[in-house]
Amino acid sequence: MKIGDLISIDDLTRDWIEEIISLAQEMEKVKNSNSLRGKIVALAFFEPSTRTRLSFETAAKRLGADVIGFDSPEGSSISKGESFGDTIKMLDSYSDLIVVRHKNEGRCEICIRDCRETCYKRRRRYGGTPYPSSS
């Protein structure tokens, strides 16, 4: 299964959700794997969320990925005036997968437009929680 760009659970069909649950149950049996070995996951947190950031970072590392990123806008060049789109393009050039947490709707669409890989984002209006995944 290759999902591609996942912005909201509303983007998934029932079959995809059932397949994700089945895959997650299989992956629970293996706490550490190397399925993302050699990959770099970028965590771009434009708002603080320790629990969510650590859950993604832990999941990526358990799957063998290296993790880069920042946990607040102050930790990026946005604090010096760089645009959101340029920051995402820079992360895209350094990573294989980008996880974005941002308070403003529409930011993930910028990621999808500007990036060659996959962008995940929590959508506040649906109250959804992002879950680590790979494509």
C-alpha positions as CSV (number, residue, x, y, z in Angstrom):
1,M,0.0,0.0,0.0
2,K,1.3,3.4,-0.9
3,I,-0.8,6.2,0.6
4,G,1.1,9.3,-0.6
5,D,0.1,12.6,0.8
6,L,-2.0,12.2,4.0
7,I,-3.5,15.3,5.4
8,S,-6.5,14.0,7.2
9,I,-8.1,10.7,8.1
10,D,-10.9,11.9,5.8
11,D,-8.5,11.2,2.9
12,L,-8.5,7.5,3.6
13,T,-11.0,4.9,2.5
14,R,-12.3,2.3,4.9
15,D,-10.1,-0.3,3.2
16,W,-7.0,1.8,3.7
17,I,-7.9,2.4,7.3
18,E,-8.3,-1.4,7.9
19,E,-5.0,-2.1,6.1
20,I,-3.2,0.5,8.2
21,I,-4.6,-1.0,11.4
22,S,-3.6,-4.5,10.3
23,L,-0.1,-3.3,9.4
24,A,0.1,-1.5,12.8
25,Q,-0.8,-4.7,14.6
26,E,1.9,-6.5,12.8
27,M,4.5,-3.8,13.5
28,E,3.6,-3.8,17.2
29,K,5.1,-7.3,17.4
30,V,8.4,-5.9,16.2
31,K,9.5,-3.0,18.4
32,N,12.5,-2.2,16.4
33,S,13.1,-2.7,12.7
34,N,15.2,-1.4,9.9
35,S,12.4,-0.6,7.4
36,L,13.5,3.1,7.3
37,R,17.3,2.4,7.6
38,G,19.1,4.9,5.4
39,K,16.2,7.3,5.4
40,I,16.0,10.7,7.0
41,V,12.8,11.9,8.6
42,A,12.4,15.7,9.1
43,L,10.2,16.9,12.0
44,A,9.1,20.5,11.4
45,F,7.2,21.6,14.4
46,F,6.0,25.2,14.0
47,E,4.1,25.0,17.3
48,P,5.2,23.2,20.4
49,S,4.0,19.7,21.1
50,T,6.4,17.6,23.1
51,R,4.3,14.4,23.1
52,T,3.6,14.4,19.4
53,R,7.1,15.3,18.4
54,L,8.6,12.6,20.6
55,S,6.1,10.0,19.4
56,F,7.2,10.7,15.8
57,E,10.9,10.8,16.6
58,T,10.7,7.6,18.6
59,A,8.7,5.8,15.9
60,A,11.2,6.9,13.2
61,K,14.2,5.8,15.2
62,R,12.6,2.4,16.0
63,L,12.2,1.9,12.3
64,G,15.9,2.7,11.8
65,A,15.6,6.3,10.4
66,D,17.8,9.3,11.2
67,V,15.8,12.3,12.5
68,I,16.4,16.0,11.8
69,G,14.3,19.0,12.4
70,F,13.2,21.6,14.9
71,D,10.5,21.9,17.6
72,S,9.6,25.6,17.2
73,P,9.8,28.4,14.6
74,E,12.5,30.0,16.7
75,G,14.6,26.9,15.9
76,S,14.5,27.5,12.2
77,S,15.3,30.3,9.7
78,I,11.7,31.4,9.8
79,S,12.8,33.4,12.8
80,K,15.2,35.3,10.4
81,G,12.4,35.9,7.8
82,E,12.6,32.8,5.6
83,S,9.2,31.9,4.2
84,F,7.4,28.7,5.2
85,G,7.6,27.4,1.7
86,D,11.4,27.9,1.5
87,T,11.8,26.2,4.9
88,I,9.8,23.2,3.6
89,K,11.8,23.1,0.4
90,M,15.0,23.1,2.3
91,L,13.8,20.2,4.6
92,D,12.6,18.3,1.5
93,S,16.1,18.6,0.0
94,Y,17.7,17.0,3.1
95,S,15.1,14.4,3.9
96,D,13.0,11.5,2.6
97,L,9.9,12.2,4.7
98,I,8.6,15.4,6.4
99,V,6.3,15.5,9.4
100,V,4.8,19.0,9.9
101,R,2.9,20.4,12.8
102,H,1.4,23.8,12.2
103,K,-1.5,25.7,13.7
104,N,-2.7,27.2,10.4
105,E,-4.8,25.3,7.9
106,G,-3.5,25.2,4.4
107,R,0.2,24.8,5.3
108,C,0.3,21.1,4.4
109,E,-1.1,21.9,1.0
110,I,2.0,24.1,0.6
111,C,4.2,21.1,1.5
112,I,2.5,18.9,-1.0
113,R,2.8,21.6,-3.7
114,D,6.4,22.2,-2.9
115,C,7.8,18.8,-2.0
116,R,8.5,15.6,-3.8
117,E,7.8,13.4,-0.9
118,T,5.1,13.1,1.8
119,C,3.9,15.6,4.3
120,Y,1.9,14.8,7.4
121,K,0.1,17.3,9.4
122,R,-2.4,17.4,12.2
123,R,-5.6,19.0,11.2
124,R,-7.0,20.8,14.2
125,R,-10.6,21.2,13.0
126,Y,-11.0,17.4,12.9
127,G,-9.3,17.0,16.2
128,G,-7.1,14.3,14.7
129,T,-3.8,13.1,16.0
130,P,-1.0,12.4,13.6
131,Y,0.4,8.9,13.6
132,P,3.8,8.0,12.3
133,S,3.7,6.3,8.9
134,S,5.9,5.7,5.9
135,S,5.2,5.6,2.2
